[in-house]
Amino acid sequence: MYFFRTGSPPGTAQFGAGYDFFISDSGLVGIGTTAPDNKLTVNGAADKPGGGSWGTFSDERLKNIKGRFTPGLKAVMQLKPLRYEYKPDNALGLKLEGEQVGFSAQAVQRVIPEAVTKNDKGYLLVNNDPIMWTMLNAVKEQQQQIERQQKQIATLMTSNAALNARLRGVEKSLRKNAGSTRRRR
């Protein structure tokens, strides 16, 4: 089923049709595309008035928890954001114009495989959620590093203060000894 606009005044056919909304025979929905490869495929941007992220059910009562997700700083340091434009004649018919910023799915797959899936045509998709959780883990790792370094700095400052006190004592002793040596002559 196609929903389209012609760009023509009502009752005329001056301009070609532009497909805005498409529902495939298998129930896949496309907005801005006639080749959806998921339950909903949006070619372009989607807005959520009021801001914020899209809600996702995350209640533990709905889940079988399988363990922790641990990639962190090491993985983040290997990610290389890049600037790109989709090829005008790309195989999926993606028509997003202009420069974009993102990742190569192949590069992400080597670092955070949980962030990459393959569609039914064999093309790779990046899900940013695992990347976000990896970044959260990286922030935690850095905070632990900062706290360790703060303890080391505090220990070094205490040690330095003790050494400075000893040095002042030695200098005072040397001055005292130097004064008594001069008096004996």
Secondary structure, 3 states (H helix, E strand, C coil): CEEEECCCCCCCCCCCCEEEEEECCCCCEEECCCCCCCCEEECCCCCCCCCCCCCCCCCHHHCCCCCCCCCCHHHHHHCCCEEECCCCCCCCCCCCCCCEEECCHHHHHHHCHHHEEECCCCCEEECHHHHHHHHHHHHHHHHHHHHHHHHHHHHHHHHHHHHHHHHHHHHHHHHHHHHHHHHHC
